[in-house]
Amino acid sequence: MNPEQFSNTPEDDGDSRTLTPLICEGLLPIELPARQRTDLRDRLLRRVGDSVRRHSGLLTVRTGDGIWRTVKAGVRTKPLWEGPQGASLLIELAPGAMLPVHRHCHLEEGIVLRGSLQLGALNLGPGDYHVSPPGSRHARITSRTGALAYLRGTSLGHTSSLFGELLGGLIPGDGPASHTVFAGEGDWHRIARGVEQKILWRDGDVISRFFRLAAGAHLPAHVHHGEEECIMLSGDAFFGDVLVQAGDFHLAPAGSEHGEVRSDHGALAFIRGREVQPCSPGR
């Protein structure tokens, strides 16, 4: 550090020229004894190893990661994860693009992230949630403005299942009713200081909900008894040592654990999974 770069200001009254070298001398690097350096290095590596162990199995797909695949003219998808109950992906429709009539193999959930989607007479905008039970039938899906949406439980990307959905769409009858929660609908419930949730759908013991964290809010470390998937809608939050930002997808497999969940700036996320069990003390 060069003291002169701090002592040639127009307001310099002479005292600062005397004090600055003394202050800078106190900021010079301190040479640690070899044993202390080794101890610090060992503690750091143990902490890194512990973090790797605790976060093993967690999947995070960043906004800029992944490969977009064209489904048809004006429609492309980015796969995020695939499980036994369908795939999770991002789907983008250009203005005027269309998806044909189809019947769902799995419980399919969707959230509009940008633009708008038209499902027959139903118009969905940013933040709107739509769920279709297995066996339900969707009319043509179009987008007048273009749209980006998150889907989970879809057959897109799986040829045989998708073919079955398209054939099923030709069979008359709508099947089980779909359900929509518009962005301004539903009740928020406080579950911890600075943390609220809005329940969207229950599928047995699996719950789909929005979580809203205020800046500085946190939740305790916990264990997952089933798969838990998350799409960060806005803001950011740490899941243990993993930072999940707006647009990122995060999956925690059954049996995995999250360290303390906290947000420095506030966050809004969609999370689907079972109720979690707090980690026992000392884990």
Secondary structure as UniProt FT lines:
FT   HELIX           3..6
FT   TURN            10..11
FT   HELIX           15..26
FT   HELIX           34..55
FT   TURN            56..57
FT   STRAND          59..61
FT   TURN            63..64
FT   STRAND          69..72
FT   TURN            73..74
FT   STRAND          75..83
FT   TURN            84..85
FT   STRAND          86..93
FT   TURN            95..96
FT   STRAND          98..99
FT   STRAND          102..103
FT   STRAND          108..115
FT   STRAND          117..119
FT   TURN            120..121
FT   STRAND          122..124
FT   TURN            126..127
FT   STRAND          129..132
FT   TURN            134..135
FT   STRAND          137..138
FT   STRAND          141..142
FT   STRAND          147..154
FT   TURN            156..157
FT   HELIX           159..169
FT   STRAND          179..181
FT   TURN            183..184
FT   STRAND          189..192
FT   TURN            193..194
FT   STRAND          195..203
FT   TURN            204..205
FT   STRAND          206..213
FT   TURN            215..216
FT   STRAND          218..219
FT   STRAND          222..223
FT   STRAND          228..239
FT   TURN            240..241
FT   STRAND          242..245
FT   TURN            246..247
FT   STRAND          249..252
FT   TURN            254..255
FT   STRAND          257..258
FT   STRAND          261..262
FT   STRAND          267..273
FT   STRAND          277..278
FT   TURN            281..282
//
